[in-house]
């Protein structure tokens, strides 16, 4: 039988994969469901973007994610219903009209809400 941490890690990896898949699919509705209402994305530039603005800009084609390949993943689960999942990715994206490949480290904080993991914030840096 899996330990509680092993179960939580498996759940977190699954929900995070759904998050990345929704980005690549441009599915802002699915992505919106996976993110807390006060979710923020801190871009590698340092800009902290609110959820609604990011999703609106994705819908306008300002952020188009062509592929996101995970290189490695680490997960820390707290006893308080929170977790941090850190993924190093190679991300092919068009941002404000410029397409490039980025090696991004995505650190996403999660919290349990109604028996589901919900992303609270993601901080993107390069590696």
C-alpha positions in Angstrom: 0.0 0.0 0.0 1.4 3.4 -1.0 2.4 5.9 1.8 0.5 9.1 2.1 3.4 11.1 0.7 3.8 8.7 -2.3 0.1 9.0 -3.0 0.3 12.8 -2.8 3.3 12.9 -5.0 1.6 10.8 -7.6 -1.5 13.0 -7.5 0.6 16.2 -7.8 2.5 14.8 -10.8 -0.8 14.0 -12.5 -2.4 17.4 -11.8 0.8 19.1 -12.9 1.0 17.1 -16.1 -2.6 18.2 -16.8 -1.5 21.8 -16.1 1.3 21.6 -18.7 -0.9 19.7 -21.2 -3.6 22.4 -20.9 -0.9 25.0 -21.7 0.2 23.2 -24.8 -3.3 22.6 -25.9 -4.2 26.3 -25.3 -7.1 25.1 -23.2 -7.6 28.1 -20.9 -10.8 26.7 -19.5 -9.1 23.5 -18.3 -6.1 25.5 -17.1 -8.4 27.9 -15.2 -9.9 25.0 -13.4 -6.5 23.8 -12.2 -5.4 27.2 -10.9 -6.5 29.0 -7.7 -8.5 32.2 -8.2 -5.6 34.3 -6.9 -3.0 32.2 -8.8 0.0 34.2 -10.1 2.7 33.3 -12.7 6.1 34.9 -12.1 7.8 35.0 -15.5 11.5 34.6 -15.9 11.6 38.4 -16.4 10.3 38.8 -12.8 6.9 40.0 -13.9 4.1 38.6 -11.6 1.1 38.0 -13.8 -2.4 37.4 -12.4 -4.3 34.4 -13.5 -7.0 36.3 -15.4 -4.4 38.3 -17.4 -2.3 35.3 -18.3 -5.3 33.2 -19.4 -6.7 36.2 -21.4 -3.3 36.7 -23.2 -3.1 33.0 -23.9 -6.6 33.2 -25.5 -5.4 36.2 -27.6 -2.4 34.1 -28.9 0.2 36.1 -27.0 1.4 33.0 -25.2 1.4 29.9 -27.4 3.1 26.8 -25.9 4.1 24.4 -28.7 5.7 21.7 -26.4 6.9 21.3 -22.8 9.3 18.5 -22.2 10.0 17.6 -18.5 13.6 16.9 -17.8 13.2 16.1 -14.1 10.8 16.7 -11.2 11.1 17.1 -7.5 8.3 17.3 -5.0 8.1 18.4 -1.3 4.8 17.6 0.5 4.0 19.4 3.7 2.0 18.1 6.6 -0.3 21.1 6.3 -1.9 20.2 2.9 0.6 22.2 0.8 3.3 21.1 -1.6 5.9 22.4 -4.0 6.5 20.7 -7.2 9.6 21.8 -9.1 10.1 20.8 -12.7 12.9 21.5 -15.1 11.5 21.8 -18.6 12.5 22.5 -22.1 9.7 24.7 -23.3 9.1 25.7 -26.9 6.8 28.7 -26.9 5.8 31.8 -28.9 5.7 34.8 -26.5 4.4 38.1 -27.8 5.2 36.9 -31.4 8.7 35.5 -30.8 9.2 31.8 -30.8 12.1 30.3 -28.9 13.0 27.3 -26.7 13.6 27.9 -23.1 15.1 25.8 -20.4 12.7 26.7 -17.6 12.6 25.7 -13.9 8.9 25.9 -12.9 8.4 25.9 -9.1 4.7 25.5 -8.4 3.1 25.8 -5.0 0.0 23.6 -4.5 -2.6 23.5 -1.8 -5.4 21.0 -1.1 -8.9 22.4 -1.8 -12.0 20.1 -1.6 -9.8 17.0 -1.8 -7.9 18.2 -4.9 -4.6 19.8 -5.5 -4.8 23.4 -6.8 -1.9 25.4 -8.1 -1.4 28.6 -6.1 1.5 30.1 -7.9 4.3 29.3 -10.3 7.7 30.9 -10.5 9.6 30.4 -13.8 13.3 30.8 -13.8 16.0 29.6 -16.3 18.4 26.7 -15.6 
